[in-house]
Amino acid sequence: MKYREVVIFSGHRFQVPEHVQRIDTRNTRAWQLRYGIWKTFSDHTADGSGAAVALAGAIEELQRRIARLPAPTGLRRESSSSKSNALPVGISGPIARTRKGRRVAEYNFGVTIPRHGDKPTNRNVYIGTENTITDERFEEALVKAVDIRKKAERAYQAAATKAKRADLHPSKVGAGGTVK
């Protein structure tokens, strides 16, 4: 898990894991857990002396959530408003291409395959040639493209969750999140 050093208003330094943010305002002195539903862990002190206990509570809850919730992936779930067609996220097309030595264009859908820890790759789903393309073939190819994308998203989610859980054990942080 990634950690960063945070210095709070009182000058105390803490090693804080990702997904935990500090809130220091006139009315609020707390750590906020941002993994799943956000939850605030108050210092219950105005001078910051309760920050270590509050951070320890936030870290414990973070570890529980990582153990049972799927990892956040950052994969887009909704189409961008600027997308010019009604195709689902990760699918583009139809793409027309005339291969070398051929006279007739063929049409494909492009499917972006996300891969956790690696660059995404692409797959083509054949629709037909300009002579054989029909609405029925278009719909069948679209269903296949959507299925490929959904399987890739599930695999990405599983890999991200597995990696997050494997990285669960904090080694940099002492009791209460203070720097060792």
LOTORDREN-360749 format. One record per residue: x, y, z of N, C-alpha, C in turn. Coordinates in steps of 0.02 Angstrom, whole numbers, padded with zeros to 5 digits. Layout:
n_x = X n_y = Y n_z = Z ca_x = X ca_y = Y ca_z = Z c_x = X c_y = Y c_z = Z
...
This chain:
n_x = 00042 n_y = -00058 n_z = 00000 ca_x = 00000 ca_y = 00000 ca_z = 00000 c_x = 00045 c_y = 00062 c_z = 00000
n_x = 00023 n_y = 00113 n_z = -00035 ca_x = 00061 ca_y = 00175 ca_z = -00039 c_x = 00048 c_y = 00218 c_z = 00022
n_x = 00101 n_y = 00247 n_z = 00049 ca_x = 00096 ca_y = 00292 ca_z = 00106 c_x = 00126 c_y = 00359 c_z = 00087
n_x = 00104 n_y = 00411 n_z = 00122 ca_x = 00133 ca_y = 00477 ca_z = 00113 c_x = 00137 c_y = 00509 c_z = 00182
n_x = 00182 n_y = 00556 n_z = 00189 ca_x = 00189 ca_y = 00591 ca_z = 00252 c_x = 00141 c_y = 00650 c_z = 00254
n_x = 00105 n_y = 00656 n_z = 00310 ca_x = 00058 ca_y = 00711 ca_z = 00319 c_x = 00076 c_y = 00746 c_z = 00384
n_x = 00083 n_y = 00811 n_z = 00380 ca_x = 00096 ca_y = 00853 ca_z = 00439 c_x = 00031 c_y = 00889 c_z = 00454
n_x = 00004 n_y = 00878 n_z = 00515 ca_x = -00059 ca_y = 00910 ca_z = 00532 c_x = -00045 c_y = 00979 c_z = 00564
n_x = -00097 n_y = 01016 n_z = 00578 ca_x = -00092 ca_y = 01085 ca_z = 00602 c_x = -00049 c_y = 01092 c_z = 00664
n_x = -00047 n_y = 01040 n_z = 00706 ca_x = -00009 ca_y = 01044 ca_z = 00769 c_x = 00065 c_y = 01030 c_z = 00759
n_x = 00084 n_y = 01010 n_z = 00698 ca_x = 00154 ca_y = 00995 ca_z = 00684 c_x = 00170 c_y = 00921 c_z = 00689
n_x = 00124 n_y = 00879 n_z = 00711 ca_x = 00135 ca_y = 00807 ca_z = 00715 c_x = 00139 c_y = 00778 c_z = 00644
n_x = 00183 n_y = 00731 n_z = 00634 ca_x = 00193 ca_y = 00699 ca_z = 00569 c_x = 00166 c_y = 00627 c_z = 00571
n_x = 00133 n_y = 00608 n_z = 00517 ca_x = 00104 ca_y = 00541 ca_z = 00513 c_x = 00119 c_y = 00512 c_z = 00444
n_x = 00127 n_y = 00446 n_z = 00441 ca_x = 00129 ca_y = 00409 ca_z = 00378 c_x = 00057 c_y = 00385 c_z = 00367
n_x = 00028 n_y = 00409 n_z = 00313 ca_x = -00043 ca_y = 00398 ca_z = 00300 c_x = -00052 c_y = 00357 c_z = 00236
n_x = -00092 n_y = 00303 n_z = 00239 ca_x = -00103 ca_y = 00262 ca_z = 00179 c_x = -00149 c_y = 00297 c_z = 00129
n_x = -00143 n_y = 00276 n_z = 00066 ca_x = -00190 ca_y = 00302 ca_z = 00016 c_x = -00261 c_y = 00286 c_z = 00039
n_x = -00308 n_y = 00324 n_z = 00017 ca_x = -00379 ca_y = 00318 ca_z = 00035 c_x = -00395 c_y = 00349 c_z = 00102
n_x = -00346 n_y = 00379 n_z = 00136 ca_x = -00359 ca_y = 00414 ca_z = 00199 c_x = -00335 c_y = 00487 c_z = 00189
n_x = -00380 n_y = 00534 n_z = 00202 ca_x = -00365 ca_y = 00605 ca_z = 00194 c_x = -00372 c_y = 00640 c_z = 00261
n_x = -00335 n_y = 00694 n_z = 00268 ca_x = -00339 ca_y = 00734 ca_z = 00330 c_x = -00385 c_y = 00793 c_z = 00318
n_x = -00428 n_y = 00807 n_z = 00368 ca_x = -00471 ca_y = 00866 ca_z = 00366 c_x = -00454 c_y = 00908 c_z = 00427
n_x = -00429 n_y = 00967 n_z = 00415 ca_x = -00414 ca_y = 01015 ca_z = 00469 c_x = -00448 c_y = 01081 c_z = 00453
n_x = -00504 n_y = 01092 n_z = 00484 ca_x = -00539 ca_y = 01156 ca_z = 00477 c_x = -00551 c_y = 01183 c_z = 00547
n_x = -00581 n_y = 01240 n_z = 00550 ca_x = -00596 ca_y = 01271 ca_z = 00616 c_x = -00641 c_y = 01225 c_z = 00657
n_x = -00687 n_y = 01190 n_z = 00624 ca_x = -00736 ca_y = 01149 ca_z = 00659 c_x = -00721 c_y = 01074 c_z = 00658
n_x = -00676 n_y = 01052 n_z = 00615 ca_x = -00665 ca_y = 00980 ca_z = 00607 c_x = -00591 c_y = 00964 c_z = 00608
n_x = -00572 n_y = 00918 n_z = 00651 ca_x = -00505 ca_y = 00890 ca_z = 00654 c_x = -00514 c_y = 00815 c_z = 00650
n_x = -00501 n_y = 00787 n_z = 00589 ca_x = -00517 ca_y = 00716 ca_z = 00580 c_x = -00479 c_y = 00687 c_z = 00520
n_x = -00481 n_y = 00620 n_z = 00517 ca_x = -00458 ca_y = 00583 ca_z = 00459 c_x = -00520 c_y = 00557 c_z = 00423
n_x = -00519 n_y = 00560 n_z = 00357 ca_x = -00576 ca_y = 00537 ca_z = 00319 c_x = -00555 c_y = 00477 c_z = 00276
n_x = -00590 n_y = 00422 n_z = 00285 ca_x = -00579 ca_y = 00361 ca_z = 00246 c_x = -00619 c_y = 00365 c_z = 00182
n_x = -00586 n_y = 00358 n_z = 00126 ca_x = -00620 ca_y = 00363 ca_z = 00061 c_x = -00610 c_y = 00298 c_z = 00022
n_x = -00638 n_y = 00246 n_z = 00048 ca_x = -00637 ca_y = 00180 ca_z = 00016 c_x = -00706 c_y = 00151 c_z = 00028
n_x = -00746 n_y = 00146 n_z = -00025 ca_x = -00816 ca_y = 00128 ca_z = -00014 c_x = -00852 c_y = 00191 c_z = 00008
n_x = -00898 n_y = 00184 n_z = 00054 ca_x = -00934 ca_y = 00242 ca_z = 00081 c_x = -00886 c_y = 00280 c_z = 00126
n_x = -00881 n_y = 00345 n_z = 00116 ca_x = -00834 ca_y = 00386 ca_z = 00155 c_x = -00855 c_y = 00387 c_z = 00229
n_x = -00804 n_y = 00385 n_z = 00272 ca_x = -00816 ca_y = 00386 ca_z = 00344 c_x = -00763 c_y = 00430 c_z = 00377
n_x = -00785 n_y = 00470 n_z = 00425 ca_x = -00740 ca_y = 00517 ca_z = 00460 c_x = -00723 c_y = 00490 c_z = 00529
n_x = -00658 n_y = 00496 n_z = 00547 ca_x = -00633 ca_y = 00475 ca_z = 00612 c_x = -00606 c_y = 00537 c_z = 00647
n_x = -00645 n_y = 00562 n_z = 00694 ca_x = -00630 ca_y = 00625 ca_z = 00728 c_x = -00575 c_y = 00617 c_z = 00780
n_x = -00534 n_y = 00670 n_z = 00787 ca_x = -00482 ca_y = 00671 ca_z = 00839 c_x = -00514 c_y = 00677 c_z = 00909
n_x = -00572 n_y = 00708 n_z = 00912 ca_x = -00607 ca_y = 00722 ca_z = 00976 c_x = -00565 c_y = 00767 c_z = 01021
n_x = -00518 n_y = 00804 n_z = 00991 ca_x = -00478 ca_y = 00854 ca_z = 01028 c_x = -00467 c_y = 00913 c_z = 00983
n_x = -00461 n_y = 00971 n_z = 01013 ca_x = -00448 ca_y = 01032 ca_z = 00974 c_x = -00374 c_y = 01043 c_z = 00961
n_x = -00332 n_y = 01010 n_z = 01000 ca_x = -00260 ca_y = 01020 ca_z = 00994 c_x = -00225 c_y = 00969 c_z = 00951
n_x = -00261 n_y = 00920 n_z = 00923 ca_x = -00230 ca_y = 00869 ca_z = 00880 c_x = -00201 c_y = 00810 c_z = 00916
n_x = -00207 n_y = 00808 n_z = 00982 ca_x = -00177 ca_y = 00753 ca_z = 01020 c_x = -00213 c_y = 00687 c_z = 01008
n_x = -00274 n_y = 00688 n_z = 00983 ca_x = -00310 ca_y = 00626 ca_z = 00968 c_x = -00302 c_y = 00602 c_z = 00897
n_x = -00259 n_y = 00635 n_z = 00858 ca_x = -00251 ca_y = 00618 ca_z = 00787 c_x = -00224 c_y = 00547 c_z = 00777
n_x = -00177 n_y = 00526 n_z = 00819 ca_x = -00147 ca_y = 00460 ca_z = 00811 c_x = -00199 c_y = 00405 c_z = 00822
n_x = -00241 n_y = 00413 n_z = 00873 ca_x = -00293 ca_y = 00363 ca_z = 00887 c_x = -00344 c_y = 00362 c_z = 00831
n_x = -00363 n_y = 00422 n_z = 00807 ca_x = -00411 ca_y = 00425 ca_z = 00752 c_x = -00383 c_y = 00394 c_z = 00688
n_x = -00319 n_y = 00407 n_z = 00673 ca_x = -00288 ca_y = 00377 ca_z = 00614 c_x = -00285 c_y = 00301 c_z = 00621
n_x = -00269 n_y = 00276 n_z = 00680 ca_x = -00268 ca_y = 00203 ca_z = 00691 c_x = -00337 c_y = 00173 c_z = 00676
n_x = -00390 n_y = 00206 n_z = 00698 ca_x = -00457 ca_y = 00182 ca_z = 00683 c_x = -00472 c_y = 00183 c_z = 00609
n_x = -00451 n_y = 00236 n_z = 00575 ca_x = -00461 ca_y = 00240 ca_z = 00502 c_x = -00423 c_y = 00184 c_z = 00466
n_x = -00362 n_y = 00170 n_z = 00487 ca_x = -00322 ca_y = 00118 ca_z = 00456 c_x = -00352 c_y = 00049 c_z = 00468
n_x = -00376 n_y = 00037 n_z = 00529 ca_x = -00409 ca_y = -00028 ca_z = 00543 c_x = -00470 c_y = -00037 c_z = 00499
n_x = -00511 n_y = 00015 n_z = 00493 ca_x = -00571 ca_y = 00011 ca_z = 00450 c_x = -00551 c_y = 00002 c_z = 00377
n_x = -00499 n_y = 00037 n_z = 00355 ca_x = -00474 ca_y = 00029 ca_z = 00286 c_x = -00454 c_y = -00043 c_z = 00273
n_x = -00419 n_y = -00074 n_z = 00320 ca_x = -00398 ca_y = -00143 ca_z = 00311 c_x = -00458 c_y = -00190 c_z = 00308
n_x = -00509 n_y = -00178 n_z = 00349 ca_x = -00570 ca_y = -00219 ca_z = 00347 c_x = -00604 c_y = -00212 c_z = 00279
n_x = -00608 n_y = -00150 n_z = 00254 ca_x = -00641 ca_y = -00138 ca_z = 00190 c_x = -00603 c_y = -00169 c_z = 00132
n_x = -00538 n_y = -00164 n_z = 00133 ca_x = -00497 ca_y = -00194 ca_z = 00079 c_x = -00508 c_y = -00269 c_z = 00079
n_x = -00514 n_y = -00299 n_z = 00138 ca_x = -00523 ca_y = -00372 ca_z = 00142 c_x = -00591 c_y = -00395 c_z = 00116
n_x = -00641 n_y = -00350 n_z = 00115 ca_x = -00707 ca_y = -00373 ca_z = 00094 c_x = -00737 c_y = -00338 c_z = 00034
n_x = -00712 n_y = -00279 n_z = 00016 ca_x = -00740 ca_y = -00242 ca_z = -00040 c_x = -00696 c_y = -00249 c_z = -00102
n_x = -00726 n_y = -00244 n_z = -00161 ca_x = -00684 ca_y = -00243 ca_z = -00221 c_x = -00643 c_y = -00179 c_z = -00224
n_x = -00584 n_y = -00184 n_z = -00253 ca_x = -00540 ca_y = -00125 ca_z = -00257 c_x = -00568 c_y = -00075 c_z = -00307
n_x = -00559 n_y = -00011 n_z = -00293 ca_x = -00578 ca_y = 00040 ca_z = -00343 c_x = -00532 c_y = 00033 c_z = -00403
n_x = -00560 n_y = 00035 n_z = -00463 ca_x = -00519 ca_y = 00023 ca_z = -00522 c_x = -00507 c_y = 00085 c_z = -00563
n_x = -00551 n_y = 00132 n_z = -00561 ca_x = -00543 ca_y = 00190 ca_z = -00604 c_x = -00568 c_y = 00179 c_z = -00674
n_x = -00593 n_y = 00119 n_z = -00689 ca_x = -00620 ca_y = 00106 ca_z = -00755 c_x = -00684 c_y = 00146 c_z = -00765
n_x = -00689 n_y = 00175 n_z = -00823 ca_x = -00749 ca_y = 00214 ca_z = -00839 c_x = -00807 c_y = 00165 c_z = -00848
n_x = -00863 n_y = 00183 n_z = -00818 ca_x = -00924 ca_y = 00141 ca_z = -00823 c_x = -00976 c_y = 00171 c_z = -00869
n_x = -00975 n_y = 00237 n_z = -00876 ca_x = -01024 ca_y = 00272 ca_z = -00917 c_x = -00989 c_y = 00303 c_z = -00977
n_x = -01025 n_y = 00307 n_z = -01033 ca_x = -00997 ca_y = 00339 ca_z = -01093 c_x = -00988 c_y = 00414 c_z = -01080
n_x = -00937 n_y = 00441 n_z = -01111 ca_x = -00924 ca_y = 00512 ca_z = -01107 c_x = -00978 c_y = 00549 c_z = -01146
n_x = -00996 n_y = 00608 n_z = -01121 ca_x = -01048 ca_y = 00647 ca_z = -01154 c_x = -01024 c_y = 00671 c_z = -01223
n_x = -00959 n_y = 00672 n_z = -01234 ca_x = -00932 ca_y = 00694 ca_z = -01298 c_x = -00927 c_y = 00637 c_z = -01349
n_x = -00942 n_y = 00576 n_z = -01328 ca_x = -00940 ca_y = 00519 ca_z = -01374 c_x = -00995 c_y = 00528 c_z = -01427
n_x = -00976 n_y = 00520 n_z = -01490 ca_x = -01022 ca_y = 00537 ca_z = -01545 c_x = -01069 c_y = 00480 c_z = -01564
n_x = -01063 n_y = 00422 n_z = -01532 ca_x = -01109 ca_y = 00368 ca_z = -01548 c_x = -01136 c_y = 00337 c_z = -01483
n_x = -01181 n_y = 00290 n_z = -01490 ca_x = -01213 ca_y = 00261 ca_z = -01431 c_x = -01181 c_y = 00196 c_z = -01409
n_x = -01121 n_y = 00180 n_z = -01433 ca_x = -01089 ca_y = 00118 ca_z = -01414 c_x = -01066 c_y = 00122 c_z = -01341
n_x = -01063 n_y = 00064 n_z = -01308 ca_x = -01041 ca_y = 00062 ca_z = -01238 c_x = -00968 c_y = 00083 c_z = -01231
n_x = -00948 n_y = 00097 n_z = -01169 ca_x = -00879 ca_y = 00115 ca_z = -01153 c_x = -00832 c_y = 00058 c_z = -01175
n_x = -00776 n_y = 00077 n_z = -01206 ca_x = -00725 ca_y = 00028 ca_z = -01226 c_x = -00738 c_y = -00004 c_z = -01294
n_x = -00791 n_y = 00017 n_z = -01328 ca_x = -00806 ca_y = -00012 ca_z = -01394 c_x = -00812 c_y = 00045 c_z = -01443
n_x = -00777 n_y = 00038 n_z = -01499 ca_x = -00781 ca_y = 00089 ca_z = -01551 c_x = -00795 c_y = 00056 c_z = -01617
n_x = -00821 n_y = 00096 n_z = -01664 ca_x = -00834 ca_y = 00069 ca_z = -01730 c_x = -00902 c_y = 00088 c_z = -01755
n_x = -00924 n_y = 00057 n_z = -01807 ca_x = -00886 ca_y = 00007 ca_z = -01845 c_x = -00827 c_y = 00039 c_z = -01882
n_x = -00772 n_y = 00002 n_z = -01885 ca_x = -00711 ca_y = 00025 ca_z = -01916 c_x = -00707 c_y = -00009 c_z = -01984
n_x = -00702 n_y = 00032 n_z = -02037 ca_x = -00697 ca_y = 00005 ca_z = -02105 c_x = -00623 c_y = 00001 c_z = -02123
n_x = -00603 n_y = -00056 n_z = -02153 ca_x = -00534 ca_y = -00065 ca_z = -02173 c_x = -00532 c_y = -00107 c_z = -02236
n_x = -00494 n_y = -00083 n_z = -02284 ca_x = -00483 ca_y = -00123 ca_z = -02345 c_x = -00412 c_y = -00150 c_z = -02341
n_x = -00407 n_y = -00215 n_z = -02336 ca_x = -00341 ca_y = -00247 ca_z = -02329 c_x = -00306 c_y = -00248 c_z = -02396
n_x = -00240 n_y = -00250 n_z = -02392 ca_x = -00198 ca_y = -00250 ca_z = -02451 c_x = -00217 c_y = -00311 c_z = -02495
n_x = -00226 n_y = -00298 n_z = -02558 ca_x = -00243 ca_y = -00351 ca_z = -02605 c_x = -00317 c_y = -00367 c_z = -02609
n_x = -00358 n_y = -00331 n_z = -02572 ca_x = -00430 ca_y = -00342 ca_z = -02574 c_x = -00464 c_y = -00281 c_z = -02603
n_x = -00523 n_y = -00291 n_z = -02630 ca_x = -00561 ca_y = -00236 ca_z = -02660 c_x = -00619 c_y = -00214 c_z = -02616
n_x = -00637 n_y = -00257 n_z = -02570 ca_x = -00698 ca_y = -00245 ca_z = -02529 c_x = -00677 c_y = -00229 c_z = -02457
n_x = -00707 n_y = -00177 n_z = -02428 ca_x = -00693 ca_y = -00158 ca_z = -02359 c_x = -00726 c_y = -00207 c_z = -02311
n_x = -00692 n_y = -00219 n_z = -02255 ca_x = -00723 ca_y = -00259 ca_z = -02202 c_x = -00734 c_y = -00214 c_z = -02141
n_x = -00783 n_y = -00232 n_z = -02101 ca_x = -00802 ca_y = -00191 ca_z = -02043 c_x = -00792 c_y = -00230 c_z = -01979
n_x = -00765 n_y = -00195 n_z = -01929 ca_x = -00752 ca_y = -00225 ca_z = -01863 c_x = -00771 c_y = -00176 c_z = -01809
n_x = -00784 n_y = -00202 n_z = -01750 ca_x = -00786 ca_y = -00162 ca_z = -01690 c_x = -00718 c_y = -00166 c_z = -01657
n_x = -00694 n_y = -00111 n_z = -01630 ca_x = -00633 ca_y = -00111 ca_z = -01590 c_x = -00652 c_y = -00115 c_z = -01517
n_x = -00622 n_y = -00162 n_z = -01480 ca_x = -00636 ca_y = -00170 ca_z = -01409 c_x = -00571 c_y = -00159 c_z = -01370
n_x = -00573 n_y = -00111 n_z = -01323 ca_x = -00515 ca_y = -00098 ca_z = -01281 c_x = -00518 c_y = -00146 c_z = -01222
n_x = -00463 n_y = -00183 n_z = -01211 ca_x = -00459 ca_y = -00233 ca_z = -01158 c_x = -00414 c_y = -00204 c_z = -01103
n_x = -00442 n_y = -00183 n_z = -01046 ca_x = -00400 ca_y = -00158 ca_z = -00991 c_x = -00364 c_y = -00216 c_z = -00958
n_x = -00301 n_y = -00205 n_z = -00938 ca_x = -00261 ca_y = -00257 ca_z = -00905 c_x = -00229 c_y = -00225 c_z = -00844
n_x = -00243 n_y = -00252 n_z = -00785 ca_x = -00216 ca_y = -00224 ca_z = -00724 c_x = -00140 c_y = -00231 c_z = -00722
n_x = -00107 n_y = -00174 n_z = -00709 ca_x = -00034 ca_y = -00174 ca_z = -00704 c_x = 00001 c_y = -00175 c_z = -00771
n_x = -00036 n_y = -00170 n_z = -00825 ca_x = -00007 ca_y = -00172 ca_z = -00892 c_x = -00047 c_y = -00125 c_z = -00937
n_x = -00019 n_y = -00111 n_z = -00995 ca_x = -00054 ca_y = -00068 ca_z = -01043 c_x = -00115 c_y = -00105 c_z = -01070
n_x = -00168 n_y = -00067 n_z = -01085 ca_x = -00226 ca_y = -00100 ca_z = -01116 c_x = -00209 c_y = -00125 c_z = -01186
n_x = -00246 n_y = -00172 n_z = -01209 ca_x = -00236 ca_y = -00198 ca_z = -01276 c_x = -00303 c_y = -00192 c_z = -01314
n_x = -00303 n_y = -00208 n_z = -01377 ca_x = -00363 ca_y = -00203 ca_z = -01417 c_x = -00379 c_y = -00269 c_z = -01451
n_x = -00443 n_y = -00280 n_z = -01463 ca_x = -00466 ca_y = -00338 ca_z = -01502 c_x = -00516 c_y = -00313 c_z = -01553
n_x = -00517 n_y = -00345 n_z = -01609 ca_x = -00566 ca_y = -00329 ca_z = -01660 c_x = -00619 c_y = -00384 c_z = -01661
n_x = -00681 n_y = -00363 n_z = -01671 ca_x = -00737 ca_y = -00409 ca_z = -01679 c_x = -00765 c_y = -00398 c_z = -01749
n_x = -00760 n_y = -00450 n_z = -01789 ca_x = -00780 ca_y = -00446 ca_z = -01859 c_x = -00855 c_y = -00440 c_z = -01865
n_x = -00876 n_y = -00392 n_z = -01908 ca_x = -00948 ca_y = -00384 ca_z = -01922 c_x = -00964 c_y = -00414 c_z = -01990
n_x = -00927 n_y = -00394 n_z = -02041 ca_x = -00937 ca_y = -00419 ca_z = -02109 c_x = -00904 c_y = -00372 c_z = -02159
n_x = -00910 n_y = -00389 n_z = -02222 ca_x = -00884 ca_y = -00346 ca_z = -02275 c_x = -00939 c_y = -00299 c_z = -02297
n_x = -00921 n_y = -00252 n_z = -02339 ca_x = -00972 ca_y = -00206 ca_z = -02364 c_x = -01027 c_y = -00242 c_z = -02403
n_x = -01011 n_y = -00303 n_z = -02427 ca_x = -01061 ca_y = -00343 ca_z = -02463 c_x = -01103 c_y = -00387 c_z = -02417
n_x = -01077 n_y = -00403 n_z = -02357 ca_x = -01112 ca_y = -00451 ca_z = -02314 c_x = -01139 c_y = -00421 c_z = -02249
n_x = -01123 n_y = -00359 n_z = -02235 ca_x = -01145 ca_y = -00328 ca_z = -02173 c_x = -01222 c_y = -00319 c_z = -02174
n_x = -01253 n_y = -00338 n_z = -02118 ca_x = -01326 ca_y = -00330 ca_z = -02110 c_x = -01338 c_y = -00304 c_z = -02039
n_x = -01398 n_y = -00282 n_z = -02026 ca_x = -01416 ca_y = -00260 ca_z = -01958 c_x = -01408 c_y = -00317 c_z = -01909
n_x = -01427 n_y = -00377 n_z = -01930 ca_x = -01423 ca_y = -00436 ca_z = -01886 c_x = -01350 c_y = -00451 c_z = -01869
n_x = -01306 n_y = -00451 n_z = -01919 ca_x = -01235 ca_y = -00464 ca_z = -01907 c_x = -01205 c_y = -00409 c_z = -01863
n_x = -01226 n_y = -00347 n_z = -01875 ca_x = -01204 ca_y = -00291 ca_z = -01834 c_x = -01221 c_y = -00303 c_z = -01761
n_x = -01284 n_y = -00321 n_z = -01747 ca_x = -01306 ca_y = -00332 ca_z = -01678 c_x = -01271 c_y = -00391 c_z = -01646
n_x = -01260 n_y = -00446 n_z = -01684 ca_x = -01225 ca_y = -00504 ca_z = -01657 c_x = -01153 c_y = -00486 c_z = -01639
n_x = -01120 n_y = -00449 n_z = -01683 ca_x = -01051 ca_y = -00428 ca_z = -01669 c_x = -01048 c_y = -00381 c_z = -01609
n_x = -01097 n_y = -00337 n_z = -01603 ca_x = -01099 ca_y = -00291 ca_z = -01546 c_x = -01108 c_y = -00330 c_z = -01481
n_x = -01152 n_y = -00379 n_z = -01480 ca_x = -01161 ca_y = -00421 ca_z = -01421 c_x = -01096 c_y = -00455 c_z = -01402
n_x = -01061 n_y = -00482 n_z = -01451 ca_x = -00997 ca_y = -00515 ca_z = -01439 c_x = -00945 c_y = -00465 c_z = -01412
n_x = -00942 n_y = -00405 n_z = -01440 ca_x = -00895 ca_y = -00354 ca_z = -01417 c_x = -00910 c_y = -00334 c_z = -01345
n_x = -00973 n_y = -00324 n_z = -01329 ca_x = -00993 ca_y = -00306 ca_z = -01260 c_x = -00973 c_y = -00362 c_z = -01212
n_x = -00984 n_y = -00425 n_z = -01232 ca_x = -00966 ca_y = -00482 ca_z = -01190 c_x = -00890 c_y = -00484 c_z = -01178
n_x = -00851 n_y = -00473 n_z = -01229 ca_x = -00778 ca_y = -00472 ca_z = -01222 c_x = -00757 c_y = -00417 c_z = -01174
n_x = -00786 n_y = -00358 n_z = -01181 ca_x = -00769 ca_y = -00302 ca_z = -01137 c_x = -00788 c_y = -00316 c_z = -01065
n_x = -00848 n_y = -00343 n_z = -01054 ca_x = -00870 ca_y = -00358 ca_z = -00985 c_x = -00826 c_y = -00410 c_z = -00952
n_x = -00806 n_y = -00462 n_z = -00989 ca_x = -00761 ca_y = -00512 ca_z = -00961 c_x = -00693 c_y = -00481 c_z = -00943
n_x = -00669 n_y = -00436 n_z = -00986 ca_x = -00606 ca_y = -00402 ca_z = -00972 c_x = -00611 c_y = -00357 c_z = -00911
n_x = -00668 n_y = -00323 n_z = -00903 ca_x = -00678 ca_y = -00281 ca_z = -00844 c_x = -00680 c_y = -00323 c_z = -00781
n_x = -00714 n_y = -00381 n_z = -00783 ca_x = -00716 ca_y = -00425 ca_z = -00724 c_x = -00646 c_y = -00451 c_z = -00707
n_x = -00608 n_y = -00470 n_z = -00757 ca_x = -00539 ca_y = -00493 ca_z = -00745 c_x = -00496 c_y = -00437 c_z = -00716
n_x = -00505 n_y = -00376 n_z = -00741 ca_x = -00468 ca_y = -00319 ca_z = -00716 c_x = -00487 c_y = -00306 c_z = -00643
n_x = -00551 n_y = -00308 n_z = -00628 ca_x = -00575 ca_y = -00297 ca_z = -00559 c_x = -00547 c_y = -00350 c_z = -00512
n_x = -00548 n_y = -00413 n_z = -00533 ca_x = -00521 ca_y = -00467 ca_z = -00492 c_x = -00446 c_y = -00458 c_z = -00480
n_x = -00410 n_y = -00440 n_z = -00531 ca_x = -00337 ca_y = -00430 ca_z = -00524 c_x = -00322 c_y = -00371 c_z = -00480
n_x = -00360 n_y = -00317 n_z = -00486 ca_x = -00349 ca_y = -00258 ca_z = -00445 c_x = -00364 c_y = -00273 c_z = -00372
n_x = -00418 n_y = -00309 n_z = -00359 ca_x = -00436 ca_y = -00327 ca_z = -00291 c_x = -00384 c_y = -00374 c_z = -00260
n_x = -00361 n_y = -00422 n_z = -00299 ca_x = -00309 ca_y = -00469 ca_z = -00275 c_x = -00245 c_y = -00431 c_z = -00257
n_x = -00225 n_y = -00384 n_z = -00300 ca_x = -00165 ca_y = -00345 ca_z = -00288 c_x = -00173 c_y = -00301 c_z = -00226
n_x = -00231 n_y = -00270 n_z = -00218 ca_x = -00243 ca_y = -00226 ca_z = -00161 c_x = -00241 c_y = -00267 c_z = -00096
n_x = -00269 n_y = -00326 n_z = -00096 ca_x = -00270 ca_y = -00368 ca_z = -00036 c_x = -00201 c_y = -00396 c_z = -00021
n_x = -00161 n_y = -00410 n_z = -00072 ca_x = -00093 ca_y = -00435 ca_z = -00061 c_x = -00049 c_y = -00380 c_z = -00032
n_x = -00067 n_y = -00318 n_z = -00046 ca_x = -00029 ca_y = -00260 ca_z = -00023 c_x = -00056 c_y = -00232 c_z = 00042
n_x = -00097 n_y = -00269 n_z = 00077 ca_x = -00134 ca_y = -00245 ca_z = 00135 c_x = -00091 c_y = -00232 c_z = 00196
n_x = -00037 n_y = -00268 n_z = 00205 ca_x = 00001 ca_y = -00265 ca_z = 00267 c_x = 00047 c_y = -00204 c_z = 00270
n_x = 00031 n_y = -00155 n_z = 00313 ca_x = 00072 ca_y = -00095 ca_z = 00318 c_x = 00137 c_y = -00110 c_z = 00356
n_x = 00193 n_y = -00094 n_z = 00326 ca_x = 00257 ca_y = -00106 ca_z = 00360 c_x = 00290 c_y = -00041 c_z = 00382
n_x = 00267 n_y = 00015 n_z = 00353 ca_x = 00298 ca_y = 00078 ca_z = 00369 c_x = 00270 c_y = 00113 c_z = 00429
n_x = 00214 n_y = 00089 n_z = 00453 ca_x = 00177 ca_y = 00127 ca_z = 00503 c_x = 00176 c_y = 00092 c_z = 00570
n_x = 00190 n_y = 00130 n_z = 00622 ca_x = 00186 ca_y = 00104 ca_z = 00690 c_x = 00116 c_y = 00112 c_z = 00717
n_x = 00108 n_y = 00100 n_z = 00780 ca_x = 00042 ca_y = 00106 ca_z = 00812 c_x = 00016 c_y = 00177 c_z = 00804
n_x = -00045 n_y = 00184 n_z = 00783 ca_x = -00076 ca_y = 00250 ca_z = 00777 c_x = -00054 c_y = 00288 c_z = 00716
n_x = -00014 n_y = 00258 n_z = 00673 ca_x = 00005 ca_y = 00290 ca_z = 00611 c_x = 00064 c_y = 00337 c_z = 00617
n_x = 00097 n_y = 00340 n_z = 00675 ca_x = 00154 ca_y = 00385 ca_z = 00681 c_x = 00214 c_y = 00356 c_z = 00645
n_x = 00259 n_y = 00399 n_z = 00624 ca_x = 00317 ca_y = 00377 ca_z = 00588 c_x = 00363 c_y = 00337 c_z = 00633
n_x = 00388 n_y = 00279 n_z = 00609 ca_x = 00434 ca_y = 00238 ca_z = 00647 c_x = 00503 c_y = 00269 c_z = 00647
